[in-house]
Every structure is written in structure tokens, then in C-alpha cells.
Amino acid sequence: MVRRSWTTAGLLALVALGATTVFAIPALYEAGSSVYMTVVGGAEVLFTALGLIFATWASRLPGLPPRIRRAWRWMLPTYALWLADVILYGIFPGQPFPSLPEVGQLLIAPVTLAGILAFTRIPGSRTERIKLWLDAGVVAVGSAMVLWFMILSPALAGAASATWRELTPSIARPLLDAALLFGVGVVLLQGAEAVVARLPLTTVVAAILLIMIGDMRRAYVVNHGGSLWPSPDQTMFWVAGLFMLMLAPYLQVWRTQHRAAPEAAAAPTGPPRWPYLTAIPGYLLLMFTVGVEHPYPASGLIAGAFLVSTLVFGRQMVAARENRRMAVTDQLTGLANRVQMYEALPRAMARAHRNHTLVAVMVIDMNGFKQINDEFGHQAGDQLLIGFGRLLRRCVLGSDLVVRLGGDEFAIVLPDLTDPGHAQAVVQRIRAAMAEPVRVGSTVVQPSASIGVAFARPGDHSVDDLLHRADVAMYDAKKKARPTTPPVLHRTVPGTSKGQDREPADNEN
């Protein structure tokens, strides 16, 4: 508890230091001022040095999954390069390429790319990998259009009068940044392999984007005849980026020490909707650049191309959402399937550990289903499954997940419970609902099922173990049913009184 309080106090102190430094830059700004240069240079050295220390700490943190520790070891060269580069710029200011500071700047992008990719697991399926590369490529190309407009195009336009020392970094840096943006796209689309690394990795991505914005702002100003001396807003982006880069590994330490239990792997919950939006800045720049001098017909053609692309992107998103729905939905009943349950249940268990709540899983097996199939046919059996699925949906809340496991077996996931009695209340609602017959073709049948309930214990992380315990409880309930109990599913002639299935209490432990 003392260590947790200490790391929280340290986090608050770091945030206060970073905010004070970033917002002090405009107030202290004066071109060539020794005070301003000391504050900015000192902040950059401090942030990069602390970042290297915190990244080393995170890479050795025993509470982290081994893959995440390895990822932080992959990030160590990034922090070391930034620290060395900031110091070298102070020792050799204004030195042309290939000076050590300029070469170091070019090395940072590929090293950072390797580091951030180490945090995420690339899909094993070839199709999923291709989809990931394509989506990340859209992000990279859309962002590269901005880099082209801001940096690369002006550099090439002045290539005839520029020396190779000026031209090489001007061309190489935006190309390397585009490759780094591809990696950022992969990270944002795929996410961190473990939930505990999600916030730190997002912070690293934010740092990369802030530094790139500062670079683009400065390159645009210089390439269009502006001052070589960085403006306050350019410097603010750089310092804020280095601060976020420093904060990321400390957040990893803080997040690890404040989680209630090890967490499951992070998995995307649906198809990405945003990557295609990165094409918008490119179209806007194209319209601005061409439309100013040739408004007719260029602007209309560009607007038409943008509209067509938007429609295509919209179609792609609709198709992706439909594919996702089909992948996680039982096609007969419309309920969730095992895939969706295996995605939702680990997140519910991790959230329960953090919030000190409960997760219950019910396994529900319909009794006598084979009799309906044999007597009335498979189409009648399908109608009964659909009707029983609707019955279960009526008995739960919108936040609960009703699943068809296969055949005549169902499951219900009850997350965020504050009292075990809430699960018992759901069982009672299901029993009451089963007192009503379900219409199957020209007849009605009285549904009945055995129900087993299991709760996620503190420290439980295995979905299969939780399901197994619920399954065992369900079979115990089935065995305890009295031998004199009539078939749970039996024909009820329309117009007669309802036959009641007096099923004994199930095992719900």
C-alpha cells in the first residue's frame, strides 16, 4: 500500500512538472534568450533521462507479462537515442548532416517502430494479417500525404539549389516518419497484447504524434521562408512529446502496481472504423493546392473523387461490421456464439477484479430436446431453439450476454454483480418463463432445462475453468432430478390446460 501511494504521488508530481514546463515555454520565449534555452534544453535532457530510467524499470518489472517486459526492452534504444541526441544537439548546435545529432535523429524512427510493434501480437491468420496491413497502409498513406505537403514536396522543389547535406535529411526524415506512422496504425488497430500495457502504449503513440507535429510545423515554416529559430508552439510540441515519452514507462509501473490482478489479453471488439478517415486531410490539401489556381474543373473533380472514396469507405465499414456480426453471432438464434463469449468473458473477469464485483456464468442444457427432433423433425427443433433463445433474452438485462454454445446448450454471462443473489434471481425468472409453453409449428411444447451456475473466484483468470465449473454444476442438477419427473419437453394439445414441469432445484454453486 505504501508503494502504491508513493508511485501515485510520483505520477502527480511528474504531470505537474510536465504541464508547468510546457505552458511556461510561451511565457519565457525570447529568441536567443539564455534563460529560455536553458529551460527548454534542461527540460529535454531531464525528460529523456527520466524516460530511460523508467523504461529500464518497466523492462524489469516482475508483475508484467514477459512479452510486455520484452517490449520495453525493445524500447530502451529509443530512449537512449533521444537522450544522446538531445545532449549532442547541445554540444554541436547547428551542425549540418551527417553530424552525430542529425544521424541520431534518422535512427530514432526505425528503432521506435521496432519498439512499438513489440507491444502488439500480429494475427496468426494470413487473411487477418493482410487486412491489418491494408488498414495500417491506409493510415500511413493518408498521413504521408500531409508529410508530402508539409515537408517532402517543398524540399524536392528546392532540390536544385540545395546541397546533399540539406537534401538528405529533408527527404529521409519524412520517409522514415511515414514508416513509423504505419507502425502507429498497426498499434492503434491491433492494440496492446495485454490490457495492462494499453495506457502506456497509447501514451507512447501520443508522444510520437506530438513530436511529428512539431517537426512538420517547423519544416513547413522553414521551407516557406520562415525563421530558422523554432517558434514557441513548435517547441511546445517537442517538449510535450518528450514528456509523454518519459511518462509512458512510468505509467506502466503505476498501472502494474495498481491493478487488482493479472489481466487478459486485449482484443479488438469490432472492426476499425477510423483508419479510412485519415484520407480526409490528403483530399483537403489536394483541393486547397489545386483549387486555388484551377478552381474549374479541378475542384469539382477532386470533390467528386472524395465523395466516391467516402462512399467506398462507408461500404467497407458496413461490410466489416456485418462480417464481424456473422463471426460472433449464432446464425440460427441470433444469440452470441462461443467466439463472442470468449472475448467478453475475460474482460468481464478483469473488470470484476478491479471493481471488486462478481461475474457469474450459467450453463443451461435443454432437457428432452432429442424427443422433439425425433417426433416433429429438425425444423421443429430449430423453432424450439429460437423460442428458447428469446425466452432467455427476456430474463436478463441488456448488459448480460446470452450465448448459444451449440446444439441445445446455452450459456449466460452475468457481469458486474454486487450480490450472488442476483444470479439466483435470474434463475428464478428463467424457471418462471419456462412455465409458459413455446409454440412449435402447429403444436406447443413445455420447455425445461437444467441450469448450473459458477462464479469467478478472486484470482480466477481461466475462462475454460469457469465454464467447466458451471458445466459440472449443470450436470449435478440434471442428476438430482427426480426419476418420476415426466419428459421436460412434451407435447401440449392446444386448448387444454398447460402441463407443468415440476423440475427440482438445480445446482447453482
C-alpha positions in Angstrom: 0.0 0.0 0.0 2.9 2.4 0.8 4.5 1.6 -2.6 1.2 2.3 -4.4 0.8 5.7 -2.6 4.4 6.5 -3.5 4.0 5.8 -7.2 0.7 7.7 -7.3 2.4 10.8 -5.7 5.3 10.4 -8.2 2.8 10.3 -11.1 1.1 13.5 -9.9 4.4 15.2 -9.4 5.5 14.3 -13.0 2.3 15.5 -14.5 2.6 18.8 -12.6 6.2 19.2 -13.8 5.4 18.4 -17.4 2.4 20.8 -17.5 4.3 23.6 -15.8 7.2 23.2 -18.3 5.1 23.1 -21.4 3.0 26.1 -20.5 5.9 28.1 -19.4 7.5 28.0 -22.8 5.4 30.8 -24.4 5.9 33.0 -21.3 9.7 32.6 -21.4 10.1 32.8 -25.1 12.6 35.2 -26.5 14.7 34.3 -29.5 18.3 33.7 -28.3 17.4 34.2 -24.6 19.8 32.2 -22.4 17.0 31.6 -19.8 14.7 30.3 -22.5 17.3 28.0 -24.0 18.3 26.7 -20.5 14.8 25.9 -19.6 14.0 24.1 -22.9 17.3 22.3 -23.1 17.2 21.3 -19.4 13.6 20.0 -19.7 14.5 17.9 -22.8 17.5 16.4 -21.0 15.6 15.7 -17.8 12.6 14.1 -19.6 14.8 11.9 -21.8 17.0 10.8 -18.9 13.9 10.0 -16.7 12.4 8.2 -19.7 15.4 5.9 -20.0 15.4 5.2 -16.2 11.6 4.5 -16.2 11.8 2.3 -19.3 14.6 0.3 -17.7 12.5 -0.1 -14.6 9.5 -1.2 -16.6 11.6 -3.8 -18.5 12.5 -5.5 -15.2 9.1 -5.2 -13.5 8.2 -8.7 -12.1 4.4 -8.1 -12.3 4.4 -7.6 -16.0 3.7 -10.4 -18.6 7.1 -11.5 -20.1 6.1 -10.2 -23.6 5.5 -6.7 -22.3 8.8 -6.7 -20.4 10.5 -7.7 -23.7 8.6 -4.9 -25.5 10.0 -2.3 -23.0 13.5 -3.7 -23.6 12.9 -3.1 -27.3 12.0 0.5 -26.4 15.2 1.1 -24.5 17.3 2.1 -27.6 14.7 4.7 -28.4 15.1 6.4 -25.0 18.9 6.1 -25.2 19.0 7.7 -28.7 16.7 10.5 -27.6 18.9 11.3 -24.6 22.1 11.1 -26.6 20.6 13.2 -29.4 19.4 16.0 -27.0 22.9 16.1 -25.4 24.7 16.1 -28.8 22.5 18.9 -30.1 23.6 21.0 -27.1 27.3 20.2 -27.8 27.1 20.5 -31.6 24.4 23.1 -32.3 23.6 23.8 -36.0 26.0 21.2 -37.4 25.0 20.0 -40.9 24.3 16.5 -41.9 26.0 14.0 -41.4 26.7 15.3 -37.9 26.1 13.0 -35.0 22.8 14.7 -33.9 21.4 14.6 -37.4 22.3 10.9 -37.9 20.8 10.1 -34.5 17.6 11.8 -35.5 17.3 9.5 -38.5 17.9 6.4 -36.4 15.1 7.2 -33.9 12.2 6.4 -36.2 13.1 2.8 -37.2 14.2 2.0 -33.7 10.9 3.3 -32.3 9.0 1.4 -34.9 10.5 -1.9 -33.7 9.8 -0.9 -30.1 6.1 -0.2 -30.5 5.4 -3.2 -32.7 6.8 -5.4 -30.0 3.8 -4.5 -27.8 1.2 -6.0 -30.1 0.6 -9.5 -31.3 0.3 -9.8 -35.1 -2.7 -12.0 -36.1 -1.8 -15.6 -36.9 -4.3 -15.9 -39.7 -3.0 -14.8 -43.1 -6.3 -13.2 -44.0 -6.3 -11.2 -40.8 -2.7 -10.1 -41.3 -3.5 -8.9 -44.8 -6.5 -6.9 -43.5 -4.3 -5.4 -40.8 -1.5 -4.4 -43.3 -4.1 -2.8 -45.6 -5.8 -0.8 -42.9 -2.5 0.3 -41.5 -1.4 1.2 -45.0 -4.4 3.5 -45.4 -3.4 5.2 -42.1 0.2 5.6 -43.4 -0.7 6.8 -46.8 -3.2 9.3 -45.5 -0.7 10.7 -43.1 2.1 10.6 -45.6 0.1 13.0 -47.9 0.3 15.5 -45.1 4.1 14.9 -44.8 4.4 15.3 -48.5 2.6 18.6 -48.5 4.4 20.0 -45.4 7.9 18.6 -45.8 8.9 16.5 -48.7 7.3 18.5 -51.6 8.9 21.8 -50.6 12.3 20.0 -50.1 12.1 18.5 -53.6 11.0 21.8 -55.1 14.2 23.4 -53.8 16.4 20.4 -54.6 18.2 22.2 -57.4 19.6 24.8 -55.1 20.1 22.6 -52.1 23.3 20.7 -51.2 23.2 17.0 -50.4 23.8 17.8 -46.8 20.5 19.7 -46.7 18.6 17.4 -49.1 19.4 14.0 -47.5 17.7 14.6 -44.1 14.9 16.6 -45.7 13.9 13.6 -47.8 14.9 10.7 -45.4 13.2 12.0 -42.3 9.6 12.2 -43.7 10.0 8.8 -45.4 11.1 7.3 -42.1 8.2 9.1 -40.3 5.8 7.6 -42.8 7.1 4.1 -42.0 6.7 4.9 -38.3 3.1 6.1 -38.9 2.5 2.7 -40.5 3.6 1.1 -37.2 1.4 3.6 -35.3 -1.5 2.4 -37.4 -0.8 -1.2 -36.6 -0.7 -0.4 -32.9 -3.9 1.6 -32.9 -5.7 -1.1 -34.9 -4.4 -4.2 -33.1 -3.9 -2.7 -29.6 -1.5 -3.9 -26.9 -1.3 -7.7 -26.3 -2.1 -7.2 -22.6 -4.6 -4.7 -21.1 -2.1 -3.5 -18.6 0.1 -2.1 -21.4 -2.8 -0.3 -23.2 -2.5 3.1 -21.5 1.4 3.2 -21.6 1.4 2.2 -25.3 -1.3 4.9 -26.1 0.9 7.4 -24.3 3.9 6.4 -26.5 1.8 6.9 -29.6 0.6 10.3 -28.4 4.3 11.3 -27.9 5.2 10.2 -31.4 2.4 12.2 -32.9 3.2 15.3 -30.9 6.9 15.2 -31.9 5.9 14.7 -35.6 3.5 17.6 -35.4 6.4 19.8 -34.1 8.7 18.6 -36.9 6.1 19.2 -39.6 5.3 22.7 -38.2 9.0 23.6 -38.2 9.7 22.2 -41.6 6.7 24.0 -43.1 7.8 27.3 -41.7 11.5 26.9 -42.8 10.6 25.6 -46.3 8.3 28.7 -46.8 11.0 31.2 -45.9 10.2 31.5 -42.2 12.6 31.9 -39.3 15.1 29.2 -38.5 14.6 29.8 -34.8 11.8 27.5 -33.5 8.6 29.3 -32.5 7.0 28.7 -29.1 4.3 26.4 -30.5 6.9 24.3 -32.3 8.9 23.9 -29.1 5.8 23.2 -27.1 5.0 20.2 -29.3 8.5 18.9 -29.0 8.8 19.2 -25.2 5.3 17.9 -24.7 6.2 14.9 -26.9 9.3 14.1 -24.9 7.4 14.5 -21.7 4.7 12.0 -22.9 7.5 9.6 -24.0 9.0 9.8 -20.5 5.6 9.4 -18.8 4.7 6.2 -20.7 7.0 3.7 -18.9 6.2 5.3 -15.5 2.5 4.8 -16.3 3.4 1.1 -17.0 4.9 0.9 -13.5 2.0 2.7 -11.9 -0.6 0.7 -13.8 1.0 -2.6 -12.9 1.1 -1.8 -9.2 -2.5 -0.6 -9.1 -4.2 -3.4 -10.9 -6.1 -5.9 -8.8 -5.0 -9.0 -10.7 -3.3 -10.0 -13.9 -5.5 -9.1 -16.9 -6.4 -10.9 -20.0 -5.1 -10.1 -23.4 -6.6 -7.1 -25.1 -8.6 -7.9 -28.2 -10.3 -5.7 -30.7 -14.1 -5.7 -30.0 -15.1 -4.9 -33.6 -13.9 -3.7 -37.0 -11.9 -0.4 -37.0 -14.0 2.5 -38.2 -11.5 5.3 -38.2 -8.5 4.3 -40.5 -10.2 5.5 -43.6 -10.8 8.9 -42.1 -7.0 9.6 -42.4 -7.5 10.1 -46.1 -9.6 13.3 -45.4 -6.6 15.6 -44.8 -5.0 14.5 -48.0 -8.1 15.3 -50.0 -8.4 18.7 -48.3 -4.8 19.6 -49.0 -5.3 18.5 -52.7 -8.4 20.7 -53.1 -6.6 23.6 -51.4 -3.5 23.2 -53.6 -5.1 22.7 -56.9 -8.4 24.5 -56.4 -6.7 27.9 -55.7 -5.2 28.2 -59.1 -7.6 26.0 -61.1 -11.0 26.0 -59.4 -12.7 24.8 -62.6 -12.8 21.9 -63.3 -10.2 20.6 -60.8 -12.1 21.4 -57.6 -15.2 19.6 -58.8 -13.3 16.6 -59.9 -11.5 16.4 -56.5 -14.8 16.8 -54.6 -16.3 14.0 -56.7 -13.3 11.7 -56.1 -13.6 12.5 -52.4 -17.3 11.7 -52.4 -16.7 8.4 -54.3 -14.0 7.4 -51.8 -16.2 8.3 -48.9 -19.0 6.0 -50.3 -16.5 3.2 -50.9 -15.1 3.6 -47.3 -18.6 3.6 -45.9 -19.4 0.4 -47.8 -16.2 -1.2 -46.5 -17.1 -0.3 -42.9 -20.7 -1.7 -43.3 -19.2 -4.9 -44.8 -16.7 -5.1 -42.0 -19.4 -4.7 -39.3 -21.5 -7.3 -41.0 -18.6 -9.7 -41.2 -17.9 -9.1 -37.5 -21.6 -9.7 -36.6 -21.6 -13.0 -38.5 -18.4 -14.1 -36.9 -19.7 -13.6 -33.3 -23.4 -14.5 -33.7 -25.2 -17.8 -33.8 -26.9 -17.8 -37.2 -30.0 -19.8 -36.0 -31.0 -18.0 -32.8 -29.2 -14.6 -33.3 -27.6 -15.0 -29.9 -23.9 -14.6 -29.2 -21.7 -17.6 -30.0 -18.6 -19.0 -28.3 -16.3 -16.6 -30.1 -18.1 -13.6 -28.6 -18.2 -15.2 -25.2 -14.5 -15.9 -25.2 -13.9 -12.3 -26.0 -16.3 -10.8 -23.5 -15.8 -13.1 -20.5 -12.1 -12.3 -19.9 -12.8 -8.6 -20.0 -15.7 -9.0 -17.6 -13.5 -11.0 -15.2 -10.7 -8.5 -15.3 -13.2 -5.6 -14.7 -14.6 -7.6 -11.8 -11.2 -7.9 -10.2 -10.6 -4.2 -10.5 -14.1 -3.2 -9.2 -14.4 -5.9 -6.6 -17.6 -7.3 -8.2 -18.7 -10.7 -9.3 -19.1 -12.5 -12.7 -21.5 -15.4 -12.9 -21.7 -17.9 -15.8 -24.8 -20.0 -16.3 -24.7 -23.2 -18.4 -28.2 -24.2 -19.5 -29.0 -27.5 -21.1 -32.4 -28.2 -22.5 -33.9 -31.5 -21.4 -35.7 -33.8 -23.8 -34.7 -31.9 -26.9 -33.9 -35.1 -28.8 -37.5 -36.2 -28.3 -38.8 -33.1 -30.1 -36.4 -33.6 -33.0 -37.4 -37.3 -33.3 -41.2 -36.6 -33.0 -41.6 -33.4 -35.0 -38.5 -33.1 -37.1 -35.4 -30.9 -37.1 -37.4 -27.8 -38.3 -39.5 -28.0 -35.2 -36.3 -28.4 -33.1 -34.9 -25.3 -34.7 -38.1 -23.4 -33.9 -37.8 -24.5 -30.3 -34.2 -23.4 -30.1 -35.2 -20.0 -31.4 -38.1 -19.7 -29.0 -35.9 -20.7 -26.0 -33.3 -18.2 -27.0 -36.0 -15.5 -26.9 -37.1 -16.7 -23.5 -33.6 -16.4 -22.1 -33.2 -12.9 -23.5 -36.4 -11.8 -21.8 -35.0 -12.9 -18.5 -31.7 -10.9 -18.4 -30.6 -7.3 -18.6 -29.2 -5.6 -21.7 -25.7 -5.8 -20.2 -25.9 -9.6 -19.8 -24.7 -11.9 -22.6 -26.9 -14.8 -23.8 -24.9 -17.4 -25.7 -25.7 -20.5 -27.7 -22.8 -22.9 -27.0 -24.1 -25.4 -29.6 -26.9 -27.9 -30.0 -29.4 -27.5 -27.2 -26.8 -26.0 -24.8 -26.8 -22.3 -23.8 -24.9 -20.0 -21.5 -25.5 -16.6 -19.9 -22.7 -14.3 -18.7 -23.8 -12.0 -15.8 -21.1 -9.3 -15.3 -20.7 -6.7 -12.6 -22.8 -8.4 -10.0 -22.6 -7.0 -6.4 -24.5 -9.8 -4.8 -24.6 -13.6 -5.6 -28.3 -13.5 -5.1 -28.7 -11.6 -8.4 -27.8 -14.7 -10.3 -30.3 -16.7 -8.3 -33.0 -14.1 -9.3 -32.2 -14.7 -12.9 -32.5 -18.5 -12.4 -36.0 -17.9 -10.9 -37.0 -15.7 -13.8 -36.0 -18.4 -16.3 -37.9 -21.0 -14.4 -41.0 -18.8 -14.3 -40.6 -18.1 -18.0 -40.4 -21.9 -18.8 -43.9 -22.3 -17.3 -45.2 -20.8 -20.5 -45.3 -23.2 -23.5 -43.4 -22.5 -26.7 -45.2 -22.8 -30.0 -43.5 -25.2 -32.4 -45.4 -25.4 -35.7 -49.0 -26.5 -35.1 -48.4 -27.5 -31.5 -46.8 -26.2 -28.3 -44.3 -27.8 -26.0 -43.4 -27.1 -22.4 -39.7 -26.2 -22.3 -37.5 -27.2 -19.4 -33.8 -27.1 -18.7 -31.1 -27.9 -16.1 -29.1 -24.9 -15.0 -25.7 -24.7 -13.5 -24.1 -21.5 -12.1 -20.5 -20.8 -11.3 -18.9 -17.6 -10.0 -15.5 -16.3 -10.9 -13.4 -16.5 -7.8 -10.8 -13.9 -6.8 -7.7 -14.7 -8.8 -9.6 -16.7 -11.5 -8.3 -15.9 -15.0 -9.2 -19.0 -16.9 -12.4 -18.9 -18.9 -12.3 -22.6 -19.6 -12.1 -23.4 -15.8 -15.1 -21.1 -15.1 -17.1 -22.7 -17.8 -16.1 -26.2 -16.7 -17.4 -25.5 -13.1 -20.7 -24.2 -14.5 -21.0 -27.3 -16.7 -20.3 -29.6 -13.7 -23.0 -27.7 -11.7 -25.4 -28.2 -14.5 -24.8 -31.9 -14.8 -25.2 -32.2 -11.0 -28.6 -30.5 -11.3 -29.6 -32.9 -14.1 -28.6 -36.0 -12.0 -30.6 -34.8 -9.0 -33.8 -34.5 -11.0 -36.4 -37.0 -9.6 -36.8 -40.1 -11.7 -40.6 -39.6 -11.7 -40.3 -36.3 -13.5 -42.1 -36.5 -16.9 -40.2 -35.6 -20.0 -39.3 -31.9 -19.7 -40.3 -31.3 -23.3 -43.6 -32.8 -24.1 -46.5 -32.2 -26.4 -49.3 -30.0 -25.1 -52.5 -30.1 -27.1 -53.8 -26.5 -27.9 -56.9 -25.6 -25.9 -56.1 -27.9 -22.9 -54.5 -26.7 -19.6 -50.8 -26.3 -19.6 -48.8 -29.1 -18.4 -46.4 -28.0 -15.6 -42.9 -29.4 -15.5 -42.1 -29.6 -11.8 -38.3 -29.7 -12.1 -36.4 -29.8 -8.8 -33.9 -27.0 -7.9 -30.7 -27.0 -9.9 -27.2 -27.0 -8.5 -26.2 -23.3 -8.7 -22.9 -23.4 -6.9 
